[in-house]
Structure formats: structure tokens, C-alpha cells
């Protein structure tokens, strides 16, 4: 089921989500290295965990903005949930497999 975009796309919001995701990744990598070396918790990006909240806030806005007209007109909640599951589930499976490979 294809939908025509009736609203403008805000590339700036996608960019901010990308920056927030990279900050979270950077925070976790540095935190892991600090933990592995026995050093105290990192101080260079001490509040990097706040990028998670920012990412989820922006994602909620972007998804709500993109789907609000469709949810009120023609899309049921079940179709919305199915579309989100089809979009996100392959990444969850891939991440779980990657985690199992890294574990062993």
C-alpha cells in the first residue's frame, strides 16, 4: 500500500536524529572502553545518554507527523502496527544474530 506524501519532509529532523544516534553510539563505545580498561566513567561525553531521550522524542514526532493524516482517514491501527513491524523487525533479528555472533 503506497501513500503519496502530502506533507513536507524535514531533512533537518532526520539529521538531528542521526546525530543523536551517533552520540549514543559514541557514548556506549567510550563507556565500554573505559570499563574494560578499569578507568573511571568517561567524562568527555558525560551526558551522552540524554541523546537517547532526544532521539526518541524526535522519532515520536516524526512518526506521528508522518502518519497522523493516514491514521485518521484510511489506515487502521492494525495496519500501522504491521507496517512498523515489517520495517523494524529485520533490524531486530539482524542485531540479535550479530550479538550472538559477537558473544561466541
GROMACS elastic network, one bead per residue, 0.5 to 0.9 nm:
[ bonds ]
;  ai    aj funct       b0    kb
    3     6     6  0.87651   500
    3    70     6  0.86593   500
    5     8     6  0.74869   500
    5     9     6  0.83836   500
    5    66     6  0.83430   500
    7    65     6  0.86323   500
    7    66     6  0.76822   500
    9    12     6  0.88848   500
    9    13     6  0.88544   500
    9    66     6  0.87473   500
   10    13     6  0.56235   500
   10    14     6  0.69402   500
   10    15     6  0.89606   500
   10    62     6  0.87955   500
   11    14     6  0.50831   500
   11    15     6  0.61618   500
   11    16     6  0.86612   500
   12    16     6  0.61817   500
   12    17     6  0.86258   500
   13    16     6  0.50219   500
   13    17     6  0.61897   500
   13    18     6  0.85749   500
   13    58     6  0.71501   500
   13    59     6  0.87652   500
   13    62     6  0.77182   500
   14    17     6  0.50565   500
   14    18     6  0.61966   500
   14    19     6  0.86969   500
   14    58     6  0.85320   500
   14    59     6  0.86894   500
   14    62     6  0.84364   500
   15    19     6  0.62100   500
   15    20     6  0.85895   500
   16    19     6  0.50450   500
   16    20     6  0.61181   500
   16    21     6  0.85421   500
   16    54     6  0.89364   500
   16    55     6  0.79640   500
   16    58     6  0.81040   500
   17    20     6  0.50867   500
   17    21     6  0.61316   500
   17    22     6  0.86383   500
   17    51     6  0.89804   500
   17    54     6  0.78878   500
   17    55     6  0.54024   500
   17    56     6  0.84790   500
   17    58     6  0.66135   500
   17    59     6  0.72438   500
   18    21     6  0.50550   500
   18    22     6  0.61936   500
   18    23     6  0.86071   500
   18    55     6  0.82467   500
   19    22     6  0.50964   500
   19    23     6  0.61564   500
   19    24     6  0.86808   500
   19    51     6  0.86061   500
   19    55     6  0.87558   500
   20    23     6  0.50468   500
   20    24     6  0.62857   500
   20    25     6  0.86665   500
   20    48     6  0.87665   500
   20    50     6  0.88056   500
   20    51     6  0.50340   500
   20    52     6  0.69354   500
   20    53     6  0.89986   500
   20    54     6  0.68695   500
   20    55     6  0.56484   500
   21    24     6  0.51633   500
   21    25     6  0.62536   500
   21    26     6  0.86206   500
   21    51     6  0.71469   500
   21    52     6  0.73498   500
   21    55     6  0.67314   500
   22    26     6  0.60010   500
   22    27     6  0.84469   500
   22    51     6  0.88678   500
   23    27     6  0.59978   500
   23    28     6  0.85822   500
   23    45     6  0.85555   500
   23    48     6  0.61654   500
   23    49     6  0.82265   500
   23    51     6  0.64375   500
   23    52     6  0.85941   500
   24    27     6  0.50592   500
   24    28     6  0.62240   500
   24    29     6  0.86350   500
   24    48     6  0.59990   500
   24    49     6  0.62763   500
   24    50     6  0.82758   500
   24    51     6  0.59996   500
   24    52     6  0.64247   500
   25    28     6  0.52378   500
   25    29     6  0.61543   500
   25    30     6  0.86131   500
   25    48     6  0.89971   500
   26    29     6  0.52090   500
   26    30     6  0.61226   500
   26    31     6  0.83624   500
   26    45     6  0.84358   500
   26    48     6  0.80601   500
   27    30     6  0.53599   500
   27    31     6  0.59351   500
   27    32     6  0.84967   500
   27    42     6  0.85241   500
   27    45     6  0.64814   500
   27    46     6  0.79285   500
   27    47     6  0.84956   500
   27    48     6  0.55234   500
   27    49     6  0.71296   500
   28    32     6  0.59853   500
   28    33     6  0.85904   500
   28    48     6  0.85426   500
   28    49     6  0.86427   500
   29    32     6  0.51422   500
   29    33     6  0.62939   500
   29    34     6  0.86524   500
   30    33     6  0.50885   500
   30    34     6  0.60783   500
   30    35     6  0.85134   500
   30    41     6  0.89570   500
   30    42     6  0.69224   500
   30    45     6  0.86065   500
   31    34     6  0.50848   500
   31    35     6  0.61062   500
   31    36     6  0.85565   500
   31    41     6  0.65122   500
   31    42     6  0.60584   500
   32    35     6  0.50869   500
   32    36     6  0.60535   500
   32    37     6  0.85950   500
   33    36     6  0.50665   500
   33    37     6  0.61335   500
   33    38     6  0.85657   500
   33    39     6  0.84675   500
   34    37     6  0.52987   500
   34    38     6  0.61872   500
   34    39     6  0.50441   500
   34    40     6  0.65294   500
   34    41     6  0.62376   500
   34    42     6  0.63833   500
   35    38     6  0.52161   500
   35    39     6  0.61380   500
   35    40     6  0.72489   500
   35    41     6  0.71019   500
   35    42     6  0.88525   500
   36    39     6  0.77229   500
   37    40     6  0.88961   500
   38    41     6  0.89641   500
   39    42     6  0.78760   500
   40    43     6  0.84994   500
   41    46     6  0.81042   500
   42    45     6  0.68057   500
   42    46     6  0.61831   500
   43    47     6  0.85266   500
   44    47     6  0.87830   500
   45    48     6  0.54109   500
   45    49     6  0.88167   500
   46    49     6  0.78431   500
   47    50     6  0.58306   500
   47    51     6  0.79718   500
   48    51     6  0.56318   500
   48    52     6  0.79003   500
   49    52     6  0.56356   500
   49    53     6  0.75762   500
   50    53     6  0.53340   500
   50    54     6  0.64462   500
   50    55     6  0.86689   500
   51    55     6  0.59087   500
   51    56     6  0.85394   500
   52    55     6  0.50648   500
   52    56     6  0.62232   500
   52    57     6  0.85251   500
   53    56     6  0.52508   500
   53    57     6  0.60550   500
   53    58     6  0.85828   500
   54    57     6  0.51050   500
   54    58     6  0.61404   500
   54    59     6  0.84708   500
   55    58     6  0.52615   500
   55    59     6  0.60004   500
   55    60     6  0.85398   500
   56    60     6  0.59899   500
   56    61     6  0.85293   500
   57    60     6  0.52540   500
   57    61     6  0.63612   500
   57    62     6  0.87471   500
   58    61     6  0.51013   500
   58    62     6  0.60948   500
   58    63     6  0.85690   500
   59    62     6  0.50772   500
   59    63     6  0.60177   500
   59    64     6  0.82941   500
   60    63     6  0.53185   500
   60    64     6  0.59103   500
   60    65     6  0.83307   500
   61    64     6  0.51136   500
   61    65     6  0.58516   500
   61    66     6  0.84233   500
   62    65     6  0.50833   500
   62    66     6  0.60322   500
   62    67     6  0.86019   500
   63    66     6  0.50984   500
   63    67     6  0.60878   500
   63    68     6  0.82224   500
   64    67     6  0.53632   500
   64    68     6  0.55608   500
   65    68     6  0.56632   500
   65    69     6  0.81342   500
   66    69     6  0.76103   500
   66    70     6  0.81925   500
   67    70     6  0.52765   500
   67    71     6  0.59538   500
   67    72     6  0.86388   500
   67    75     6  0.87669   500
   67    80     6  0.84501   500
   68    71     6  0.52620   500
   68    72     6  0.63836   500
   68    73     6  0.87320   500
   69    72     6  0.53417   500
   69    73     6  0.61769   500
   69    74     6  0.83763   500
   69    75     6  0.88930   500
   70    73     6  0.51103   500
   70    74     6  0.55055   500
   70    75     6  0.54243   500
   70    76     6  0.85386   500
   71    74     6  0.61784   500
   71    76     6  0.61867   500
   71    77     6  0.71501   500
   71    80     6  0.77440   500
   72    75     6  0.70391   500
   72    76     6  0.82579   500
   73    76     6  0.86243   500
   75    78     6  0.81399   500
   75    79     6  0.62148   500
   75    80     6  0.66558   500
   76    79     6  0.53085   500
   76    80     6  0.63312   500
   76    81     6  0.87197   500
   77    80     6  0.50276   500
   77    81     6  0.61352   500
   77    82     6  0.85644   500
   78    81     6  0.51011   500
   78    82     6  0.60892   500
   78    83     6  0.85842   500
   79    82     6  0.50241   500
   79    83     6  0.61089   500
   79    84     6  0.86176   500
   80    83     6  0.51910   500
   80    84     6  0.62685   500
   80    85     6  0.85949   500
   81    84     6  0.51827   500
   81    85     6  0.60609   500
   81    86     6  0.85888   500
   82    85     6  0.50433   500
   82    86     6  0.60881   500
   82    87     6  0.85197   500
   83    86     6  0.51822   500
   83    87     6  0.61611   500
   83    88     6  0.86413   500
   84    87     6  0.50746   500
   84    88     6  0.60161   500
   84    89     6  0.81397   500
   85    88     6  0.52357   500
   85    89     6  0.53907   500
   85    90     6  0.85903   500
   86    89     6  0.57007   500
   86    90     6  0.72561   500
   87    90     6  0.70003   500
   87    91     6  0.80995   500
   88    91     6  0.56130   500
   88    92     6  0.65675   500
   89    92     6  0.50049   500
   89    93     6  0.62425   500
   89    94     6  0.85555   500
   90    93     6  0.51774   500
   90    94     6  0.60762   500
   90    95     6  0.85056   500
   91    94     6  0.50014   500
   91    95     6  0.59308   500
   91    96     6  0.84577   500
   92    95     6  0.51092   500
   92    96     6  0.61236   500
   92    97     6  0.86204   500
   93    96     6  0.51149   500
   93    97     6  0.61830   500
   93    98     6  0.85241   500
   94    97     6  0.51382   500
   94    98     6  0.60395   500
   94    99     6  0.85119   500
   95    99     6  0.60413   500
   95   100     6  0.86147   500
   96    99     6  0.50186   500
   96   100     6  0.62283   500
   96   101     6  0.86575   500
   97   100     6  0.50907   500
   97   101     6  0.61876   500
   97   102     6  0.85607   500
   98   101     6  0.51091   500
   98   102     6  0.61120   500
   98   103     6  0.85262   500
   99   102     6  0.50436   500
   99   103     6  0.60284   500
   99   104     6  0.87322   500
  100   103     6  0.50070   500
  100   104     6  0.63894   500
  101   104     6  0.53766   500
